């Protein structure tokens, strides 16, 4: 499984996503970064502040320049829809059966995934059902939920070590 973060805005959220990825034994994140999280020293310092102890150096972060071309390299593609309006927009299928070797795309905190990407041919949209429509999940929480569900379905969750 590969993950593409489409234009995340908040460096602290990106740091949380790195920590979640490492906790679930992922070693790579792709990012389309027009906001400059990877290029601005203050942003990098905020990512490091959340990661702590150099965790950001234990994962490969690859910047993607052309997200549409990159997405088209994958056969199995999923776009996460995190919105209180998801049902109004016609995204009402909360159950997804992940195929192997997918790309899972996460949009940014304010605007999500642009329609030109979420409606690309071959992309299945994922909705995380929410109870309180006034409070959708934050990007790092949604990221953790989707990754956990993928790994649960693929039976690839890290093994819990018993003492």
Phi, psi and omega in degrees: 000138173240155182234136173242121172267117182267100171060050177297145184258330189257112180301327178295321176297319179297318176300318177296322178294321176299313180299317178297317179301313180295322180296332180258019174064028174273148182239008184207142173225133171262146182218132167263119197230069179283346178276347173085027178302324183275351185247345184261125185302318179298320178294317179298319178297322178293320177299312180299323180298324178281320182292316182057151175055030175072018181302327182297342178273355182262009179226146179273121178248116184245124179278137180253126181273323182238091186299323181296313178299318180298313181300321181292350176287345186256141176280314182258114186230137179227139177242126179276137178244111181243092184205142175290346180260011187302320179293319178298327182279357178091013178258090185236015180261095184283339182269134178224141175249108184287134172271170184284156177051051181270169165251126176249125186254133177240132180274181181278174190293329186264316189245355180071214180264131179301146181304324181299337178262313183295340179252016176295150178301132175090000180265127174264129180272137180250133176244133172262114181297139177235149181275312182262104186293349177276349184228083175291163179294149172288162180303311180296325179291314178300320178301312180297319180297312182294316179297318178299314181296319177300311183293325177297314180295323182275359182056044182236023176293144176301142181287137177279125182274126179267144180280000000 
